[in-house]
Amino acid sequence: MNPDKKIILDGLLQRVNASPYLIVIDYTGLTVQQFTELRNRLDAGGARCTVAKNTYMRKVLAEAGLPDISEGLVGQTAFVMGEAEVFAAAKAIKNFEKEFKKPEMKIGLLGNAVLDTAKLQAIAEIPSREAVLSQLLGTILEPASMIARVIKNKFDPEGESSPSEEEAPAAEAAAE
């Protein structure tokens, strides 16, 4: 085997083994500026976009013991991998696709599970971990907030016992 080819395959294998997911995208029609912008958005979410020959990726996936996704490895493909959550990468690709009508998510791997386009789109719809935790915290704190408001209204000396803004002018007019 050509030593240069071996270096490329070893690098791809390291990236595939380090990533819990792999998303295959078709980047046909993207300009260099658009592809750079896509890479920057993916980098912000902890993912990297790599372009490699489809035959190289087939060999790497087989060597890594991952499922065969050869049906998605046709045409101009790029491979999105990362060490962070798959949600951020899928969401970045989906948002980019909305904006530029490209690239198209073709197929993916999450662990050993093969993901079709519909499943990748569904993953992109899932809110981030931070958003889910924020919603959970809001739900947990809501009863305590309601109790605090009731107690404040009950014991606030300026609460219901003072005239409201609408009643104040009427009370002043009656006093004159």
C-alpha positions as CSV (number, residue, x, y, z in Angstrom):
1,M,0.0,0.0,0.0
2,N,1.2,3.5,-0.8
3,P,2.6,5.2,2.3
4,D,0.6,8.4,1.7
5,K,-2.6,6.4,1.4
6,K,-1.8,4.6,4.6
7,I,-1.3,7.9,6.4
8,I,-4.7,9.2,5.1
9,L,-6.5,6.0,6.1
10,D,-4.9,6.0,9.6
11,G,-6.0,9.6,10.1
12,L,-9.5,8.8,9.1
13,L,-9.6,5.7,11.3
14,Q,-8.5,7.8,14.3
15,R,-11.2,10.4,13.7
16,V,-13.9,7.7,13.2
17,N,-12.9,5.9,16.3
18,A,-12.8,9.1,18.4
19,S,-16.3,10.2,17.3
20,P,-19.5,8.7,18.6
21,Y,-21.2,9.7,15.3
22,L,-20.7,10.1,11.6
23,I,-23.0,12.1,9.3
24,V,-22.5,11.8,5.6
25,I,-23.5,14.9,3.6
26,D,-23.7,15.6,-0.1
27,Y,-22.0,18.9,-0.7
28,T,-22.6,19.1,-4.5
29,G,-23.0,22.7,-5.6
30,L,-21.5,24.4,-2.5
31,T,-19.1,27.2,-3.3
32,V,-15.7,27.3,-1.4
33,Q,-17.0,30.2,0.7
34,Q,-20.2,28.3,1.6
35,F,-18.2,25.1,2.5
36,T,-15.9,27.2,4.6
37,E,-18.9,28.7,6.4
38,L,-20.4,25.3,7.0
39,R,-17.1,24.1,8.5
40,N,-17.0,27.2,10.8
41,R,-20.5,26.5,12.0
42,L,-19.7,22.9,12.6
43,D,-16.5,23.8,14.5
44,A,-18.6,26.0,16.8
45,G,-20.6,23.0,17.7
46,G,-17.6,20.7,18.3
47,A,-17.7,18.9,15.0
48,R,-15.4,18.6,12.0
49,C,-16.2,18.2,8.4
50,T,-13.8,16.1,6.4
51,V,-13.7,15.4,2.7
52,A,-12.2,12.0,1.7
53,K,-12.6,9.5,-1.0
54,N,-15.7,7.3,-0.6
55,T,-13.5,4.2,-1.1
56,Y,-11.2,5.3,1.8
57,M,-14.2,5.8,4.1
58,R,-15.6,2.3,3.2
59,K,-12.3,0.8,4.1
60,V,-12.1,2.8,7.4
61,L,-15.6,1.9,8.4
62,A,-15.0,-1.8,7.7
63,E,-11.7,-1.7,9.7
64,A,-13.5,0.1,12.6
65,G,-16.1,-2.6,12.7
66,L,-19.0,-0.2,11.9
67,P,-22.0,-1.0,9.8
68,D,-21.8,-0.8,6.0
69,I,-23.3,2.4,4.7
70,S,-22.0,2.1,1.1
71,E,-25.4,3.2,-0.3
72,G,-24.7,6.7,1.1
73,L,-21.2,6.8,0.0
74,V,-21.7,8.0,-3.6
75,G,-21.1,11.3,-5.3
76,Q,-19.5,14.3,-3.6
77,T,-19.6,13.4,0.1
78,A,-18.2,14.9,3.2
79,F,-18.1,13.4,6.6
80,V,-19.0,15.2,9.8
81,M,-17.6,13.8,13.0
82,G,-17.0,15.2,16.4
83,E,-16.4,14.4,20.0
84,A,-19.4,16.5,21.3
85,E,-23.1,15.8,20.9
86,V,-24.6,14.7,17.5
87,F,-27.5,17.2,18.1
88,A,-25.3,20.3,17.6
89,A,-23.8,18.9,14.3
90,A,-27.1,17.8,12.9
91,K,-28.8,21.1,13.8
92,A,-25.9,23.1,12.2
93,I,-26.2,21.2,9.0
94,K,-30.0,21.5,9.0
95,N,-29.9,25.3,9.6
96,F,-27.2,25.7,6.9
97,E,-29.4,23.7,4.5
98,K,-32.4,25.9,5.3
99,E,-30.3,29.0,4.5
100,F,-28.4,27.8,1.4
101,K,-30.6,24.8,0.2
102,K,-27.4,22.7,0.5
103,P,-25.9,20.3,1.7
104,E,-28.1,17.3,2.1
105,M,-27.7,14.8,4.9
106,K,-27.6,11.4,3.3
107,I,-26.9,8.8,6.0
108,G,-25.3,8.6,9.4
109,L,-24.0,6.4,12.2
110,L,-24.7,6.9,15.9
111,G,-22.7,4.3,17.6
112,N,-23.5,1.2,15.6
113,A,-27.0,2.4,14.6
114,V,-27.5,3.4,11.0
115,L,-29.5,6.6,10.6
116,D,-31.4,7.5,7.5
117,T,-32.2,11.1,6.4
118,A,-35.5,11.2,8.4
119,K,-33.8,10.1,11.6
120,L,-31.0,12.7,11.1
121,Q,-33.6,15.4,10.6
122,A,-35.4,14.3,13.8
123,I,-32.1,14.5,15.7
124,A,-31.6,18.0,14.4
125,E,-35.0,19.0,15.9
126,I,-34.1,17.9,19.4
127,P,-33.2,20.9,21.6
128,S,-29.6,21.2,22.9
129,R,-28.7,19.7,26.3
130,E,-28.6,23.2,27.8
131,A,-32.1,24.1,26.5
132,V,-33.6,20.8,27.9
133,L,-31.9,21.4,31.3
134,S,-33.2,25.0,31.3
135,Q,-36.8,23.8,30.6
136,L,-36.5,21.2,33.3
137,L,-35.2,23.7,35.8
138,G,-38.1,26.1,34.9
139,T,-40.6,23.3,35.4
140,I,-39.1,22.3,38.8
141,L,-39.1,25.9,40.0
142,E,-42.5,26.9,38.8
143,P,-44.5,25.7,41.8
144,A,-42.1,27.4,44.2
145,S,-42.4,30.6,42.2
146,M,-46.2,30.5,42.3
147,I,-46.1,30.0,46.1
148,A,-43.7,32.9,46.5
149,R,-46.1,35.2,44.4
150,V,-49.1,34.2,46.5
151,I,-47.3,34.8,49.7
152,K,-46.0,38.2,48.5
153,N,-49.4,39.3,47.4
154,K,-50.9,38.1,50.7
155,F,-48.4,39.9,53.0
156,D,-47.3,42.8,50.8
157,P,-48.6,46.0,52.5
158,E,-48.8,47.8,49.2
159,G,-50.5,44.9,47.5
160,E,-54.3,44.8,47.2
161,S,-54.9,47.3,50.1
162,S,-53.5,50.3,48.2
163,P,-55.6,51.9,45.4
164,S,-54.6,50.8,41.9
165,E,-53.4,53.4,39.3
166,E,-56.9,53.5,37.8
167,E,-58.6,54.1,41.2
168,A,-56.3,56.8,42.4
169,P,-57.5,59.6,40.0
170,A,-61.1,58.8,40.8
171,A,-60.4,59.0,44.5
172,E,-58.7,62.4,44.1
173,A,-61.6,63.7,42.1
174,A,-64.1,62.6,44.7
175,A,-62.0,64.3,47.5
176,E,-62.2,67.7,45.7
